[in-house]
Every structure is written in structure tokens, then in C-alpha cells.
Amino acid sequence: MFSTSRKVVVSSLLFVSLATAGITNAQDKAADPVLDLVSRLTLESYKSTLKGLTQFGDRRQGTRRNRNAVDWIEQQLVAAGCDNVERLTYAFDPEPRPPRARAPETEAPDLATPTGGVVGRNGSGPGGSSIYGYRAETGVNRDLDAQPDERIRMLNIEEPTNGERQEVYCTKVGSTRPDEMYIISAHMDGHGVNEAVNDDGSGTALVIELAKIFSAPDVKTDRSIRFALWNNEETGLNGAYAYVEQRQALQGIEDPVGSGRYPEPKWLGMIQHDMMLWDHGAPRADGTVSRDQRPEADVNIEFQSASELADDSMRLAFVFKAAADAYNTDYPATVGPHMTNTDSSAFMNLIPAISLRENERGAHTGAGWNPTWHQPLDVWTTFTDKDFRLGLNAAQTTLAAVAGLTGARIQ
């Protein structure tokens, strides 16, 4: 359970963060370190990092392309200034899957064509009227031939095998409270015979970009920040659960004693980022989805109302909401209570845990709002700068909130 002392920390930091987010025009914003840090995020850098991930295809776990992507991510963190990059190793040995089915030749998928057919109305009101819009069928593409781009097909031709898995993390060590930390994370694996741009290259690139900013020589924080890129999310959050299993008992232990070093600082909160780019609205009656980012697009901050720490996670979510209100440049943020199906679930009964997403996971993504999800369409050319800016705004939200929570400053 979440200790009383940690609850006090979260509550007090909530007050500090909300106060920081409440800067008014009367205050000199030029002296605001959070504003300075947020201004260091650029669309060009975010896109460049995300584009770099596409060279590894869908980065499906258990393949060479996944292992090469882990190596590349480690290199990016080192280049960002993380001088303490580490790897966590675990085994993944499930029962083998049946051979991949081959579908008949079809035309290239298109956003204007329903990918799986229309399921029907997503809930109904009096007289059968729709209250949530329409649902479209979802699923995972495992057919190599469904990907029309030959280059991308070749990147993804290798099938996964069981065995050792690795994932990478690094830490910004706090200057006055190195024994406490927030975890900023995303999953780097994907599937669907694509480039896994949105799911979850968008979150992986976000974490790398924040690691660059917080690791800059002139940035100091009171508390520590860990940047973690989980593996095996798509197989059941296995990488995140492996981290909890191996690292939970090490929290707050000074090693060596008297050194002031804490290999696993106490976890104060966990922030996951999973699918950050696509908010084009609900499917139409025929199952198609708009090609354009909707004007009312927003960053969804979710906590799980059924978790043991729902109240604490909700408070953390509203810290992030306040940060978004103060510092986001293009899209607002909303808070929802149905976090599910992502790596924060491994932490939600241990510490306050939230997930940032493009859509509500249950009501929207699960209802077919995103036709690129686990499909051949999750490739670079599908997305526009309006989509990428939604991911950038999620980065602004997390950067601003974590800066307030950890006492970030510029020296």
C-alpha cells in the first residue's frame, strides 16, 4: 500500500505544482524555469527522434529489429547526457504462437476504407439514438502481405522467438532528494507489420526528448527522475512487470551505505505515455475516420478508478492537467478515470500512476477511433504535423508537471 508519508509528499507537491501552474501575466514569466524548459521542446527535434525509430520497423519483441532498437535507444539516452544508462534483463518464454496466416492479396489499406468493418453504435439513448457515436472493429494485423510498402514488409519479416529480453532506463539524479523519484516511461515495442510510429514510437520519442532536456548541464532537480523504455508491452506489459519484480524491493536503499547513491530511489509516481498522435474523432456510420486532426483534439490524462490508489493517482492526474493548462501551446488536456491496457497498470496499486494518451483508452481507442492501431497504417506517411503537435503537447504537459514536482531549476 501507499504509505502515509508518500501521500503527504504527493499532496504537498500537488499544492506546489498548482501554484507554479497558476502563474499570471502579472508575474515575470521570463523568470519561470518551467516556461524556459518547455520552450526547449521543439517539433523538429521530436519528429527527428520519432523518425529515427522508424528504421527498425514495428520493433516487435523477440526479433533482431527489437534488439537493434534497444541499442539505438540506449545510444540516444547517452547522447542526451544520461551517464548512468542501465539495462534490465528478463526472460520471456510463452507457448509458441501458430504460424502467421497469409491473407489473399488485397488493395493497400486506406483511411477512407474501414479496416475491419463497422460493429455498430457505441451505446444508445432513448429511441436508439447514438450517445457515443459509432464503433469500428479493431484487431492486430499479423499478415505480412497486408503491408503495401515493400521496404516496410522487409523490415518486419522476422518472426519473434522466445528468450532473453532487455529494456533500457537512465536517471536524472536529484541534488537534494536523490532517494526519491518520478518515473517517466513509454513502451518501445510494437507490432502490426508497420513502423509503430504512434504505438508507441510517439511515446518513446517523447521520453527521449524529456531525457535530453532534464539531462542538460544547466538543469538541476531536487528529486530524481527515471526515464524508462519498456519492452514487451504488446505481449501483456511483461517488461514493466519485470521491472517491478526486480526493482521494487530495492527502493530507497543507499548503496554503498554512506555514499549518497540510491540505485532505486523511492517511487513517488509513474507516468506512462502510450499512443500520442491521433485524435481524429469517432468513426462515421460507414466505419471510416477523418483524415484530419479534429479541432477539439486533446491530451488525455488517465488514472484507474478501480486501483487501490485511485485518489492519489487522481490527484497526480490533476497536477498534470494544471500544468497543461498553463504551458501547452496547441491542445488542452482532460482527465479521465479509466486507465487500462498500458504499462502504468503494473504500478497502479503500488504508487500513484497515470497514463497520457491521444484518446480515452476504453471509450475511444477500444471503439475503433484510431484505424492505425496495430495496423499497416501506423507508418510515418500517415501522420501530419497536426498529429505530431499533439504528441509535442503531451511532452509539454509532462515536462511542466514533472519540473514542478521535482523542483527543477536552471543554473
N, C-alpha and C positions, 0 to 999 in steps of 0.2 A: 504493500500500500504506500501511497504518497505520504511522507512524513509531515508532521505539523510544521517543522522548521522550513521545509521546502515550500509549503503553502504560503507561509509568511513571506518568503523570498518572492514568489510569483505575485502575490498581492501588492507588495511594496513596489516591485518593478512595474507592475501594471500602472500604478499611480505615476511613477517617473516617466514611463513611456507615453502615457496620455498627456502629461504635462508638456513633454517635448513635442508631441504631435500637435499641440494646441498653440503653436507659435503664431502670433498675429502680425499683421502688417506693421503695427507699432514697434515691434521688436526688430532689431537689426538682423535680418536673415543672413547677411553676409558672415555673421559670426556663428552661424549654426553649423556645427560639424556634420550633422546628418545631411543637411542640404548639400554640403560640399561633397560628401561621399556619394550621394545619389547622383549628383551631376557627373560623376566619373563613369557611370554606366552609359555605354553608347550602343545604339542599334548595330553599328558596323562591327564592333567587337563581338557582340552577342551572336550575330549572324555568322561571322567568321569561325567562331568556335563550333557552332552548330554545323556549319558546312563541313568542317574537318571531320566530324563524326560520321558523315555520310560515306566516307571512303570505306567503311567497314560493313556496309550493307545493314542488315537488321540486327547485327550483333547478338544473334541467338546464342544462348548459353550452351556450353558443351562443344563449341566449334573453335577453329583457329581464328576466325574473324572476331569472335568474342575475346579471345585471349590477346589478340593484337590490339583490340580497342582498350582493354585494361592497361596494356603497356603505354598506349598513346595518352590515356587519361593521366596516368602517373607522370608522364613527361610534361603534360600541361600544368599539373599542380606544382611540379618542381620549378618550371619556368615562371610560374606565378609568384614564387617566393616562398613556397612551403618547403622548409628544410627538414621536415620530420615526417615525410610521406611513409606510410606503412601499408602492409597488405595483410588481410585476414584470409586464412586458408581454411576450407571446409570440404567435405565430401558430399557429392550429390549422386545417389545411386538408386534411382527409381526403377520400377519394372519397365522394360523396353516398350516403346510405342510400336504399333503396327506400321508397316511400310507406308510411305506417303502415297496417297491416292493421286492418280492422274485424271484430270477432268478433260472432257472434249475441248477442242480448240474453240475459243470464244473471242469476240471483239475486245479490244482494250477497254478496261473499266473507265467510267466517266462519271463525273459528279452529277450529271443530269440524269443518270440511269440508276435506279435503285439497285444496290449491291446484293440485297438478299430478299427483296420483296417486302410489301407492307404487311405488318402484323395487324394493325387496326388502330382504333382510338386508344390513347393513353389515359384511360379513365373517362367517365362520362357524368354529366349532370342531368338535371331534370329533362325528360323528353329525349334523352340520348345525346344531348349536345356535349361536345368535347370541352373539357375544362383544362386539359393539359396539352392538347394538340394530338398529333398522330405519332405512332410508334413505327420504326422501321427495324427489320430484323438485323441482328448483329451476329458476329462469329469470328473465327480465326481462319485466315487463308493459309493453307499448307500446300497449295498446288503451285509448283514452280512455274508452270506454263501460264498461270493467270497473270503473271507479271509481264507486261508487254515490252519492257525495256531489257534488251539482251544483256547489257552491261550489268544491270542490277540483278538479273537472273544468275549470272555467273558469280557475282559476289556472294550469293546466298545458296549456292548449290550444295554445300556440305551439310549433312545431317548431324545433329548432336550425338555425342556419346557420353556415357556416364563417367564419373571420376572426380578428380580434384577440381575445385573451383577457387577463384580468388576475387577479391574486391579491394578497392583502394580507398584510403582516407588520409587526411592530414589535419593538423590542428594549429589554429592561431592561439598561442598561449597567453592567457591573461596576465597583466602586470601586477595586479594586487590580489586577485582571487583566481589563481591558476587551478585551484582544486574544484572549480565549478564550471560547467559549460552547457552551451546550447548546441544541438546537432542540426545542421543544415544538410539535407540529403535529396537524392533522386536515384532512380534505378537506370543503369546504363545498358541493360539487355533489352532486346525487343524481339518481335517475330512477325510473320506475315508476308515474307518474301518482299521486302521493301527496304527503305533506308532508315526506318524508325526515326524519322525527323521529329514528329510530335511525341510519339510514345516510345522512349522517353528521352530522345535527344534534346528536346526543348528544356526539360528539367535538368539534364546532365550539364548542358551548356550554361544554364543559369547558375548552378552550384560552382562551376569552374570560374565564371565571371565574378562571383562574390568572393571566391578564394583569392582572386587577383587583387581585388580592392582592399579587403581586410588584411592581406599579407604585405601590402605596400610598406616600405620602411618608415613612412611618416605617420602610420596609423597605429594607435595603441588602443587596447581594450582592457577593462578591469577584469572581466571574466573571459574564459576561454571559449573558442568556437571550433567545432569539428565539422569538416566538410567530408561527407561520406557518399560514395557512389556504389550503391548496392548492385549485386549480381543476382540472377535467378528470381527476379520479381515475378516474371511471367509464369513461373512454374509453381508459385504458391508462396511468395515472399521468403524463399529459403535463405537468401543472403542476409536479409535483415534479422531473421530469427537466429541465424548462426552467430551474428554479431552479439545479439542479446545473450545467447547461451554462453559465449566465450568471454564476454567483457563485463557483464552486469555485476558480478561479484567483486570486480577489481575497482569499483568506483571509490574515489577519494582516498586511495591508499598511496601514501608517499613512498616512492621507490627510486633510489635508495632512501632510507629514513634519514631525515635531516637535509635532504638535497633540495627541497622545494619543488621537486618534479613529481607530477601526477600523471602517469601513463594513461589512466582512465579517470578523468575528473568526474565529479558527481553530475549526473544528468539533471538539468533543470527543465529542459523542454526539447521536443523533437519536431522539426518542421520538414515535411516531405513535399516534393514538387513532382507532379505526375500529369503530363499532357497539358501544355500551357498555351497552345496557339489557336485553337479552333472554337469559335463561338458564333456560328453562322445561323443559329436558330433551329427550331423544330422541323422535322420532316413535313413536307406538304402531304396532301391527301394521296398523291401518287407515289410517295416514298422518296422523292428527290429532295435535296437540300440545297439551299442557296450557295452560290459560289463566293459570295461576299461576306465579310465580317459584318455582323449586324451593328448598327449604331449604338445599341444598348448593351453591347458586349461588356463583360465584367470579369474580374478575377474572383473565383470562388474560394473562400477560406472555410474549410470544413473541420468540424470536430465530431466525435461519435457520441451521441447522446446516451447510448447503451453501455458505454465504457464505465469502469469503476471510478474514473477521474473526470467524469463529464464536466463538472462545474469548473474545475481547474483548467481543463482544455478549452472550455468556452471562454473563460477569461483571457487566456492566451490568444484565442482567435480574435477577440475584440481589440487586443493590443495591436494586432496586425491590421485590423480594419481602421483603427485610428491612424496608423502610420500611412496606410494607403490614402486616406482622406487628405492627409497633409502633404504627401510627397509624390503621388502618382501623377504622371503628365498627360495620359491619354484616356485611360479606362479606370473606372472606380472598382471597389471591391465590395463583396457581400459576404455574410456569414451564414453557414448552414450547418445542421446538426447530424448529417448522415454520411460522415467519412467512412469509406469502406474500400476494400479491394486495392490497397496500396500499402507500402512498407510501414507507414505510421501505425498500422494495426498491430505490429509486433511490439510496439512501445506503449500503446494507449492505456493499458492497465497498470503501468509502472510509473509513468511520468506524464505531464501534460503533453499531448501530441495533437498536431493539426496537419492538414494537407491542403496545399494550394493547387487548384486545378482551373482548367478553362471552363468547365461546366459542372453542375451538380452531378456527382458520380452516379447516384441511383436514379434520379428522376430524368436526367438528361442523357448522359453518355450511355447508360444502360438501355435507354429507349431509342437509340439509333440517331442521336443528333449529330454524330461525327462519322461520316461514311469512310474516313481514312483509318479508323481504329482497327488495327490488326489486319489491314487490307493492303493490296498493292498500291493504293493511292497515297500511302504515307511516304511520299518522296518529296524531294526539295522543290520540284517544279509545281507542286500542288498549291504551295503557300505563297502569300503576298506579304508585303511589308506591313500591312494592317494586321495580319496574323502574327508576324514576328514582334510587332509592337505590343501585342497582348502579353507575350512572353516577357518582354522587357519590363512591362509594368508589374508583372509578378515579381521580377527581380527587384524593382524599386520598393515594392511592399516589404519583402523580406529583408532587404538591406537596411531600410529605415527602421523597421521594428527591432531587428537584432542589434543594430547600432545602439538604440536606446536601452535595450535590455542588458547589454554587456558594458555600457559606459564607454562607447567608442569616442575617440578624440583624435585630433590631428596635431602633430607636434612639428 
